[in-house]
Amino acid sequence: MVAKSRLGLGGTWPVCAAGAVQLGVVLLCHARLDVAARMARIWVEGGARVAIHVDAKASARSVARMRDALSDLPGIVFSRRHTCDWGRFSLVRATQDAAQMLLERFPEVTHVYLASGSCLPLRPVRDLAAFLALDPACDHIESVNALDVGWTVGGLNEERFTLFYPLDWRKQRWLFDRLTALQRGLGIRRRLPKGLSPHLGSQWWCLTTATLRAILEDPRRVEFDRFFRLTWIPDESYFQTLARRHAIRIESHSLTLAKFDHNGRPYQLYDDHALMLEESRCFVARKVWPQATELLAHFPRPPGPQPDLSPPQPQRIERLINRTVRRRLLGRPGLYMQSRFPRKDAENGKTSAPYSVFQGFSDIFPEFEDWLAGLLDADVHGHLLGPEMVEFAGRPEIGPGAISSNTLIRDRDPHGFLTALIRITTRMQVFQFSPRDNQRLNWFIATDPNAHIHVVTGAWMLPLLESDMPFDDIRRVTALLQRAEIAQMDVLNSVWVKARVHVHELTDFLARPQEMLLQSLQHLPLRDGPPGDMPRMRDLEGLADLVRRLKNSGLRPHLAGDALPTADITLPERIAAE
Amino acid sequence: MRIGDVPFPGRLRCRAERQYLVVRAWNRRHALKSIMNRTDQIRKGDILAFVTLRNERVRLPYFLDYYRKLGVDHFLFVNNDSDDGSGNYLAEQPDVSLWWTNAGYRRSRFGMDWINRLLMKYGHGHWCLTIDPDEFLIYPHSDSRPLEALTDWLDASGRRSFPAMLLDMYPRGNIEDQPYEEGTDPFQIARWFDPANYSISKNAYYGNLWIQGGPRTRKFFTAEPLAGPALNKTPLVKWHWRYAYVSSTHMLLPRHLNMVYDESGGEMASGCLLHAKFLSTFADKSAEELDRRQHYANSKEYQAYHAGLRRGTDLWCSESREYADWRQLEDLGLISRGNWA
């Protein structure tokens, strides 16, 4: 009967031009049968024979509509319908039945392509046949040894084969996870059928009829089926494993472009992917969004005068997809926004670019900021975290990125303030800091590898020399600032520091100011070489006297260093220590 | 086990609050008078828009046009006692269902009781977009993919809510200078925005992010930035009758709907609501709203605007960016495509 139907229709069928290759397609259809019918038409009109499997869950009406839509086409058979559940053996069973039927009804088929109803052929079917004819004995099936971990995305590798999976992951996830954990706990290891080494790969393949027949007619098929029935996602391992047993030569790749996201869901293709898909030279792509009408109208491309034999080059589209996966998993460093708000220390980049913090320099050199701005190819700000205003370079009221110079707005979210500033500006950011400023970012900056912190401890004391405040106020201010600086030093001396930190004591710095200053300019984007002049230094007269008075009033301004030319009062300390 | 780890009290409180809101919405069924009910047109899988408005007649043609093109299948409007012909205009539209009320906006939790009521009755099982007439949704690929592509993808990814931060748009120069013409694109006039001055903190109870900033905060709320308007919104939700908006569309219950952001460093997909509030129509509106005192925190916002606007201030500054497209917003980090390639 098979032969008769073939003879009856054989004369009217389009025949593949490419030599000995006659393509057959197994089409697995689940939902959107209207789109699937369209795909079936593309395959048949391209010269392929098609066996269609429709999920038993599809409604009788939509199936009838599909059959109706395809009734004018020869070379299509519908196989027995199975209920297909994701990740279960039913998908393999459906493929087996449809493939069997295809081979029985169309014995002239030399290659069988497995596709789904939402797989869109991008290039003419004739090109695919011509490409297969280049090496007619080759099986195109991605098949990776399961022991080489890392093929699967967000799933199990070897355990797919060594445990039992009688449950549906989508419908009974909780039980599924419990059962898996229980089997692990019990140390269950299924024994593989002899002679099989488990392989995984894309479920979309193209096998030669010889290989496929060998798989379907294998005398041990019952044994293999029994084994795979309780593995997990057998549609990604059944043919991939058995092809290794029977194939002569395997080209381990899939001719279908199918990428998965980090959760193992297939990417959808839309109208705006058209150009990239065309450039990819892939034969088939999945999965097309059913309403992507332009894409469906654009592909497959009409055949050229000569069959195009170029192999698929999906690298560009794969790069795009890998980039979006990276963005979903890692995000852009230093970005805090409505859909990315990392927990502390899970930031994957606290800030987006390197920046420098200078503490104490503007106290020693009053014109330090302007001097530095003249030297560097960078934005040199004043005290961004200062108490009076946000001292942006040039002191505008609205800084880069429309960030307000209002301190209340800044202090509402200092992290957001700093990270937004660094991200929105194109040049390196440099700013001044002191114990007078908002200290809430100390931990954040200290643990940020992008930060470069230069500190001269105790320098905050110098401006007090010129103040005409009463000594009691000076003492109070000193106490406050010193406490702030001690707390900051605790942070900078902790083991968690990731920033590059240079701490100098004031006395050390004052001993060799030029050398120290030049040292701190290293790693900064100098405009034209090291500076010729030094900025003006503050008059230090009276410092020793002030320090002595502060000490005598009960403070201990030790962060300024001990070597100031002051009266020697280390003796009582020693006594205390003893 | 620490007391903070005991899961019940917070969850129970949330649950009680949600149930209270649902009952409250149910009770508001009599406050809404049906003017034109075309909800029998709604088909399975349709995308619905829910809008409360008062005297927005001049904005409506462009608004409806914009969302029809985006792929909204049906609009459900609550007309809060407009007297400028908004009601008549809407009743004539073939894809609009209209309700009318004269109940107090403030006493109805700024309109959310009405919207929750309509969402409960008509939104169940649909993707629902809850917006104001001056809010225009932008999402990654919105120039080439309709809203249905987004909702299909969200469905496939197992997500039920999609965030879209409010982005205040303003013209260059005084707001009154360029009059807004009916039916035109408001972003031809108000096409500037603040790129990077947004502050974020997490609301530990509801789990949503609280975003503030933008031109309103830097111009009108310098003395009290915490009182500035919230910009975080979750306007697109696959509704279930048990859900409820808590405060405007800023947050929802149950709390998992507020988890629209990644806390491990990754980016989830998000969009923007371009806010066309600052047009020539704004000064009149703020004077009117000031008289009615029906807005949040005793119309503090409108007081501040009105004071600010009378002084002739404009919101533009040299750091403002001119709006180009969604890619620009994505590069600036205001929205993200997440893994929607």
Interface residues (C-beta under 8 A of the other chain):
Chain A: D261 H262 N263 R265 Y267 Q268 Y270 D271 D272 W289 Q291 A292 L320 I321 T324 V325 R327 R328 L329 L330 G331 R332 L335 Y336 M337 Q338 S339 R340 F341 P342 R343 A346 E347 N348 G349 P396 I398 G399 P400 G401 A402 I403 S404 N406 L408 I409 R412 D413 G416 F417 A420 L421 R423 I424
Chain B: H141 S144 R145 P146 E148 A149 D152 W153 A156 S157 P163 M165 D194 P195 A196 N197 Y198 S199 I200 S201 K202 L209 I211 Q212 G213 P215 T217 R218 F221 T222 A223 E224 P225 L226 N232 V260 Y261 D262 E263 S264 G265 G266 E267 M268 A269 S270 C317 S318 E319 S320 L332 G333 L334 I335 S336 R337 G338 N339 W340 A341
